[in-house]
Every structure is written in C-alpha cells, then in structure tokens.
C-alpha cells in the first residue's frame, strides 16, 4: 500500500482530526498554529470544531508528542 503524506484530499472527502487523549499533554501548541481557530484548549480538554477546520494539517505536524492524527473518510 502506498501512503501519501499528507493524504491526498479529493472533493467530497470528509477529514477528521483525531486526538489521542492518552498522548496529549494539553500544551496548546496546536491551538496557536491553527489558521482557522478550529481548536480550543479548555482547561485540560482539547476541543476541535471539525466544521471550521481547513484541513491544513498544521496542528498534526506541530504536535510535539504525536497526539493528533488526520483521518480521511
């Protein structure tokens, strides 16, 4: 299987940003880099507004512990 990094998005694809809550240190780095303000850190909980997400992958790339992943459906 060939994996394209970042994933090739086709029109109509739904993209989800997934958080591994066991890995996430809630540092807020992803929140600061998101150009569409789709991420919000509330106390020790990371909220993702999937509808606002621009699928740029910045949050996934900047996460220091690899807690974020992009899933294309």
Secondary structure, DSSP 8 states (H G I E B T S, - for coil): ----SS----TT--EEEEE-TTT-----HHHHH-TT--EEEETTEEEE-TTT-----HHHHH-TT--EEEEE-
